[in-house]
Each structure stands twice: as C-alpha cells, then as structure tokens.
Amino acid sequence: MAGTFDNLVTVLGRDAAEKLVAAYGGIRIYVPVRAAPEGAFATLIGYPAAEALSRYYGGERFDVPIAKRAPRVLRGEICRLRRDGMHVTAIARALGCTRRYVFRILAGTSEAEGGAS
C-alpha cells in the first residue's frame, strides 16, 4: 500500500493519521515490525493505531505524506530551495511533501546535483 494520506486514514483512522502527519510529515521513518505499547508511535497515535501501522508498514522505511499544494507550485519552490543550498529533507519539511517527491522533482533538473541527500 502506497504512503498516501488517504491510505494512512484507511489504515489508522483520520485522527491517528493526522497526528502522524503532523509529527513526521515529509520525513522517512522506520516502522517497527511490532508496535510496543510504550513506543514512540503508540504514544503519539495510540497503541491500536501503532499496531495497525506495524501490520501494514512494519519493517519498512516509510515516507510520511503531507503534500497539499499544487504540484506546479511545489516544483518551482523545490528547485528554488535546492538552488539556495537547502538539504532535501529540509525542503520536504518546509514544503509539506516527502523526500521521495523532492528527489523525483529534482531528478528531472540539474538541481539534483550537489549532494541532494
């Protein structure tokens, strides 16, 4: 299942999905195979939702989604921020999208050069 906001809502419920996105949106996280009742995800979104997260995404590195802006606007902002020397993770957080999306946009431009990790 792809890491879209709608998929997160389906797996976790709207409240838990919004909490996860608010805390980690645009960042790649590791989802443990088994949720711990006192773990970070259980504390943030509740143990039942953390269990569901582990059931669907456990053992994976997962790009938490949040992009809500028009793709054309994001593309220009991504390129501008990269030209200004901003790190890919910082761009993703600043613009509310995933690192994967930033890399995909930069892959088609010369902005990807210069340590875009």
C-alpha positions as CSV (number, residue, x, y, z in Angstrom):
1,M,0.0,0.0,0.0
2,A,1.5,3.3,-1.1
3,G,2.1,6.0,1.5
4,T,-0.6,8.5,0.7
5,F,-2.6,10.4,3.3
6,D,-5.8,8.6,2.2
7,N,-4.1,5.2,2.7
8,L,-3.0,6.3,6.2
9,V,-6.6,7.3,7.0
10,T,-7.8,3.8,5.9
11,V,-5.1,2.0,8.0
12,L,-5.0,4.2,11.1
13,G,-8.2,6.3,11.1
14,R,-8.3,10.1,10.5
15,D,-7.2,11.2,14.0
16,A,-4.2,9.0,14.1
17,A,-3.2,9.7,10.5
18,E,-3.4,13.5,11.2
19,K,-1.2,13.1,14.3
20,L,1.4,11.0,12.4
21,V,1.5,13.5,9.5
22,A,1.7,16.5,11.9
23,A,4.7,14.9,13.7
24,Y,6.5,13.2,10.8
25,G,5.1,14.6,7.5
26,G,7.6,14.7,4.7
27,I,10.1,12.6,6.6
28,R,11.1,9.0,6.1
29,I,10.5,6.9,9.2
30,Y,11.3,3.3,10.1
31,V,8.2,1.4,11.2
32,P,8.9,-1.4,13.6
33,V,7.6,-4.9,12.8
34,R,5.9,-5.0,16.1
35,A,4.5,-1.9,17.9
36,A,5.5,-1.5,21.5
37,P,2.7,-0.3,23.9
38,E,5.1,2.4,25.3
39,G,6.8,3.1,22.0
40,A,7.0,6.5,20.2
41,F,4.3,5.7,17.7
42,A,1.9,4.2,20.4
43,T,2.5,7.3,22.5
44,L,1.7,9.6,19.5
45,I,-1.2,7.9,17.8
46,G,-2.4,5.3,20.4
47,Y,-1.4,1.6,20.7
48,P,-4.2,0.2,18.4
49,A,-3.2,2.6,15.6
50,A,0.5,1.8,16.1
51,E,-0.3,-1.9,15.8
52,A,-2.1,-1.2,12.5
53,L,0.8,0.9,11.3
54,S,3.2,-2.0,12.0
55,R,0.8,-4.5,10.4
56,Y,0.8,-2.6,7.1
57,Y,4.2,-1.0,7.0
58,G,6.3,-2.9,9.6
59,G,9.9,-3.5,8.7
60,E,9.8,-0.7,6.1
61,R,11.2,2.8,5.8
62,F,8.1,4.8,5.1
63,D,7.8,8.3,3.6
64,V,5.1,10.0,5.6
65,P,3.0,12.1,3.2
66,I,1.6,15.6,3.6
67,A,1.7,17.4,0.2
68,K,-1.3,19.6,-0.1
69,R,-0.1,22.3,-2.6
70,A,-0.5,22.3,-6.3
71,P,2.3,20.3,-8.0
72,R,3.4,23.1,-10.3
73,V,3.9,25.5,-7.3
74,L,5.8,22.8,-5.4
75,R,8.1,22.1,-8.3
76,G,9.2,25.7,-8.6
77,E,9.7,26.0,-4.8
78,I,11.6,22.8,-4.6
79,C,14.0,23.8,-7.3
80,R,14.5,27.3,-5.8
81,L,15.2,26.0,-2.3
82,R,17.7,23.4,-3.7
83,R,19.5,26.1,-5.7
84,D,19.7,28.0,-2.4
85,G,21.5,25.0,-0.9
86,M,18.8,23.6,1.2
87,H,19.0,19.9,2.1
88,V,16.4,17.6,0.6
89,T,14.9,16.6,4.0
90,A,14.6,20.3,5.0
91,I,12.9,21.0,1.6
92,A,10.4,18.2,2.2
93,R,9.6,19.5,5.7
94,A,9.4,23.1,4.7
95,L,7.0,22.4,1.8
96,G,5.0,19.6,3.3
97,C,5.9,16.8,0.9
98,T,8.1,13.7,1.1
99,R,11.8,13.3,0.4
100,R,10.9,10.9,-2.3
101,Y,8.8,13.6,-4.1
102,V,11.6,16.1,-3.8
103,F,14.1,13.6,-5.3
104,R,11.6,12.8,-8.1
105,I,11.3,16.5,-9.0
106,L,15.0,17.1,-8.8
107,A,15.8,14.1,-10.9
108,G,14.5,15.9,-13.9
109,T,16.5,19.0,-13.3
110,S,20.1,20.0,-12.8
111,E,19.2,20.9,-9.2
112,A,19.7,17.3,-8.1
113,E,23.4,17.8,-8.3
114,G,25.4,18.8,-5.3
115,G,24.7,16.3,-2.6
116,A,20.9,16.1,-2.6
117,S,20.6,13.6,0.1
